[in-house]
Structure formats: structure tokens, C-alpha cells
Amino acid sequence: MAARLSHGGDELAETHEINVTPFIDVMLVLLIIFMVAAPLATVDVPVDLPSSNAPPRPHPEKPVTLTIRADLTLAINGADVARDGLAAALDEAAGGDKDQRITLSADRAVSYGDLTAVMNSLRTAGYLKVSLVGLDGGGAP
């Protein structure tokens, strides 16, 4: 016994169109998820950090401070120094210790190129540990 399930020419026609309604629904759900999750990912968590019991690093008793004035003259610990005699004056002030940190402060009017030239002179003289001095707080624009 055989049965025929088809009723002749009543076949369902294939549709070649994409139904975008479910696609839009999924995109809206993802948009809502990202809108909720994004602010949560950037929130800073307030943390009360513990204090350190490490001893502070000792400062040198007699730091070597190199100052560049607005007129581009140099001074080591307040004493004027010629630019060509910088290496000898640093050796004298540091006691020949090339590992001693040199504290460099410059006037605001000194250009970046002039500051770099002095730092190159320090490197040529063998002083590679240089600290730059600036104002603390919002003094600069």
C-alpha cells in the first residue's frame, strides 16, 4: 500500500529574500549589552593602598645642581661656569664620581634645543644620571 502525500501542483515556492527582522533584533540586544557593559569596564575602583615600610633613599649630602639661566649661562651649585669648562667643573663638584646624579634645572625661557645641548655635554662628560627639576603643582600651563 502506498500513499501519495503531494496534492499535485501545490508546491511551496522558494523565497530568496533575507528576513532582516531577526538580524535587527539581535543587533539591538547586542547594542544594549555594550551600552550597559562599557561604563562598567571604565570605572575606577577606589583602593586604600597600604603604606610602605621601606626606608627612603638617602639624598646626597652635597647634591650637584647644574642651572641653565635664561641668558643661557651655566652655574654649578650657584657658581658660574663656562660652557667649555663644564666637564672639568662637574668633575670637581662631584669629586670625580661619574655615577653621582646631576640635578638639572633650567629657566622656562630656555629652548628645548639649548637644554638638549647641555644634556649632550653632560653625556659627553660621562654623567649619565641626570634629574630634571620642575615646579610641583599646576604652575605650568
Secondary structure, DSSP 8 states (H G I E B T S, - for coil): -------SS-----------HHHHHHHHHHHHHHHHHHHHHT-----------S------SS-EEEEE-TTS-EEETTEEE-GGGHHHHHHHHHTT-TTS-EEEEE-TTS-HHHHHHHHHHHHHHT---EEE---SSS---
